[in-house]
């Protein structure tokens, strides 16, 4: 039996439970950043054209942006995640800072985001935010923040890999990414031990592996080493992802 993933269908979450996961993921990322000196921060990340400083700046500014959305949900005042052009400008401006400044920024921005989450009532978590192109309940932002922290931790290329992701996180990320794939060559993803494979299009080769390994591959965070393909052949090229 093949599970066909409907675009946008894999959402739903408990904000209190997921915020605990966000906090734990952030602590793991901070532990990695604590090992960086200025030279390590200036070294290349796994993302083309970005240093580790770019990645750290992005994670911190993402916390600010996600906090803006929580402010919107709490106050009812439209507060966009980013102003036009702000995201790119802030990352470029912050990337070259010393390691100690990055570390303090990651901590402080994460604490401010967590405090904003604590301030929301259950009714406010259900607020639909009219985000351009993707209106969604405020509660979905917690998953988005967790995804940012976990995926970009891998991008730091500092020893934390997709095999360090919690298994449930790999499953959820895999479902989300698969549900968003558009016109791509047909493909079947078979996470081991998950029960049902995920089908993109109709037919195509079957790629098998752990949910985390598959999620890392389809998000461009892994070359697919360790995955198997049936019938035998090379791994197909996964589509570009954020």
HURA-V526675 format. One record per residue. N is the residue number from 1. RES is the residue in one letter. SS is DSSP state (helix for helix, strand for strand, loop for the rest). PHI is phi as a letter, one per 20 degrees, with the letter a starting at -180 (NA if undefined). PSI is psi in radians with two decimals (* if undefined). Layout:
n & res & ss & phi & psi
N & RES & SS & PHI & PSI
N & RES & SS & PHI & PSI
//
This chain:
n & res & ss & phi & psi
1 & X & loop & NA & 2.40
2 & X & strand & d & 2.28
3 & X & strand & e & 2.06
4 & X & strand & e & 2.14
5 & X & loop & e & 2.18
6 & X & loop & e & 2.26
7 & X & loop & g & 2.26
8 & X & loop & n & -0.02
9 & X & loop & e & -0.40
10 & X & loop & e & 1.41
11 & X & loop & c & -2.43
12 & X & loop & m & 2.30
13 & X & loop & a & 2.78
14 & X & loop & e & 1.99
15 & X & helix & f & -0.62
16 & X & helix & f & -0.75
17 & X & helix & f & -0.80
18 & X & helix & f & -0.57
19 & X & helix & f & -0.60
20 & X & helix & f & -0.68
21 & X & helix & f & -0.70
22 & X & helix & g & -0.79
23 & X & helix & f & -0.73
24 & X & helix & f & -0.74
25 & X & helix & f & -0.68
26 & X & helix & f & -0.70
27 & X & helix & f & -0.67
28 & X & helix & f & -0.73
29 & X & helix & f & -0.73
30 & X & helix & f & -0.71
31 & X & helix & g & -0.67
32 & X & helix & f & -0.80
33 & X & helix & f & -0.50
34 & X & loop & f & -0.39
35 & X & loop & e & -0.04
36 & X & loop & e & 2.37
37 & X & loop & d & -3.08
38 & X & helix & f & -0.65
39 & X & helix & f & -0.68
40 & X & helix & f & -0.66
41 & X & helix & f & -0.59
42 & X & helix & e & -0.13
43 & X & loop & f & 2.75
44 & X & strand & f & 2.51
45 & X & loop & e & -3.02
46 & X & loop & f & -0.13
47 & X & loop & e & 2.21
48 & X & loop & g & 2.24
49 & X & loop & n & -0.06
50 & X & loop & d & 2.37
51 & X & strand & e & 3.05
52 & X & helix & f & -0.55
53 & X & helix & f & -0.66
54 & X & helix & f & -0.76
55 & X & helix & f & -0.79
56 & X & helix & f & -0.73
57 & X & helix & f & -0.70
58 & X & helix & f & -0.76
59 & X & helix & f & -0.71
60 & X & helix & f & -0.78
61 & X & helix & f & -0.48
62 & X & helix & f & -0.68
63 & X & helix & g & -0.73
64 & X & helix & f & -0.77
65 & X & helix & f & -0.73
66 & X & helix & f & -0.55
67 & X & helix & f & -0.62
68 & X & helix & g & -0.72
69 & X & helix & f & -0.61
70 & X & helix & f & -0.61
71 & X & helix & f & -0.71
72 & X & helix & g & -0.84
73 & X & helix & f & -0.63
74 & X & helix & f & -0.67
75 & X & helix & d & -0.38
76 & X & loop & n & -0.03
77 & X & loop & e & 2.16
78 & X & loop & g & 2.05
79 & X & loop & c & 1.63
80 & X & loop & g & 2.68
81 & X & loop & g & -0.81
82 & X & loop & c & 2.58
83 & X & loop & f & 2.72
84 & X & loop & g & 2.20
85 & X & loop & m & -0.13
86 & X & helix & f & -0.73
87 & X & helix & g & -0.93
88 & X & helix & f & -0.72
89 & X & helix & f & -0.74
90 & X & helix & f & -0.72
91 & X & helix & f & -0.80
92 & X & helix & f & -0.69
93 & X & helix & f & -0.56
94 & X & helix & e & -0.26
95 & X & loop & f & -0.65
96 & X & loop & e & 0.24
97 & X & loop & f & 2.77
98 & X & loop & f & 2.77
99 & X & helix & g & -0.71
100 & X & helix & f & -0.60
101 & X & helix & f & -0.74
102 & X & helix & g & -0.78
103 & X & helix & f & -0.78
104 & X & helix & f & -0.66
105 & X & helix & f & -0.76
106 & X & helix & g & -0.79
107 & X & helix & f & -0.89
108 & X & helix & f & -0.72
109 & X & helix & f & -0.64
110 & X & helix & f & -0.72
111 & X & helix & f & -0.70
112 & X & helix & f & -0.67
113 & X & helix & f & -0.78
114 & X & helix & f & -0.67
115 & X & helix & f & -0.69
116 & X & helix & f & -0.65
117 & X & helix & f & -0.71
118 & X & helix & f & -0.43
119 & X & loop & e & -0.20
120 & X & loop & e & 2.48
121 & X & loop & e & 2.87
122 & X & helix & g & -0.66
123 & X & helix & f & -0.66
124 & X & helix & f & -0.57
125 & X & helix & f & -0.49
126 & X & loop & e & -0.05
127 & X & loop & g & 2.29
128 & X & strand & e & 2.08
129 & X & strand & e & 2.24
130 & X & loop & e & 1.11
131 & X & loop & f & 2.29
132 & X & loop & g & 2.17
133 & X & loop & n & -0.21
134 & X & loop & b & 1.08
135 & X & loop & g & 2.36
136 & X & strand & b & 2.75
137 & X & strand & f & 2.58
138 & X & loop & g & -0.57
139 & X & loop & g & -0.51
140 & X & helix & f & -0.39
141 & X & helix & f & -0.45
142 & X & helix & f & -0.76
143 & X & helix & f & -0.73
144 & X & helix & f & -0.71
145 & X & helix & f & -0.77
146 & X & helix & f & -0.76
147 & X & helix & g & -0.76
148 & X & helix & f & -0.81
149 & X & helix & f & -0.82
150 & X & helix & f & -0.79
151 & X & helix & f & -0.76
152 & X & helix & f & -0.35
153 & X & helix & f & -0.74
154 & X & helix & f & -0.69
155 & X & helix & f & -0.33
156 & X & loop & f & -0.29
157 & X & loop & l & 0.90
158 & X & loop & c & 0.58
159 & X & loop & o & -0.22
160 & X & loop & e & 2.08
161 & X & loop & c & 3.12
162 & X & helix & f & -0.41
163 & X & helix & f & -0.15
164 & X & helix & e & -0.18
165 & X & loop & f & 2.51
166 & X & loop & g & 2.52
167 & X & helix & g & -0.73
168 & X & helix & f & -0.61
169 & X & helix & f & -0.76
170 & X & helix & g & -0.72
171 & X & helix & f & -0.81
172 & X & helix & f & -0.74
173 & X & helix & f & -0.73
174 & X & helix & f & -0.78
175 & X & helix & f & -0.77
176 & X & helix & f & -0.84
177 & X & helix & f & -0.75
178 & X & helix & f & -0.66
179 & X & helix & f & -0.37
180 & X & helix & e & -0.03
181 & X & loop & f & 2.29
182 & X & loop & e & -2.11
183 & X & loop & e & 1.52
184 & X & loop & c & 2.82
185 & X & loop & g & 2.51
186 & X & loop & g & 2.57
187 & X & strand & a & 2.52
188 & X & strand & c & 2.18
189 & X & strand & d & 2.19
190 & X & strand & d & 1.60
191 & X & strand & f & 2.24
192 & X & loop & f & 2.31
193 & X & loop & m & 0.15
194 & X & loop & e & -0.16
195 & X & loop & n & -1.15
196 & X & loop & c & 2.36
197 & X & strand & f & 2.91
198 & X & strand & d & 2.26
199 & X & strand & d & 2.24
200 & X & strand & d & 2.02
201 & X & loop & m & -2.64
202 & X & loop & c & 2.13
203 & X & loop & n & -2.62
204 & X & loop & n & 2.95
205 & X & strand & f & 2.70
206 & X & strand & d & 2.13
207 & X & strand & d & 2.17
208 & X & strand & c & 2.60
209 & X & strand & r & -3.08
210 & X & loop & f & 2.75
211 & X & helix & f & -0.70
212 & X & helix & f & -0.71
213 & X & helix & f & -0.72
214 & X & helix & f & -0.74
215 & X & helix & f & -0.72
216 & X & helix & f & -0.68
217 & X & helix & f & -0.83
218 & X & helix & f & -0.28
219 & X & loop & e & 0.10
220 & X & loop & m & 0.30
221 & X & loop & e & 0.18
222 & X & loop & b & 2.61
223 & X & loop & e & 0.02
224 & X & loop & n & 0.15
225 & X & loop & g & 2.31
226 & X & loop & n & -0.27
227 & X & loop & f & 2.67
228 & X & strand & d & 2.65
229 & X & strand & c & 2.38
230 & X & strand & c & 2.24
231 & X & loop & f & 2.84
232 & X & loop & g & 2.44
233 & X & loop & r & 3.14
234 & X & loop & f & 2.71
235 & X & loop & f & 2.38
236 & X & loop & f & 2.85
237 & X & loop & e & 2.09
238 & X & loop & f & 2.69
239 & X & loop & f & 2.81
240 & X & loop & f & 2.49
241 & X & loop & c & 2.88
242 & X & loop & g & *
//
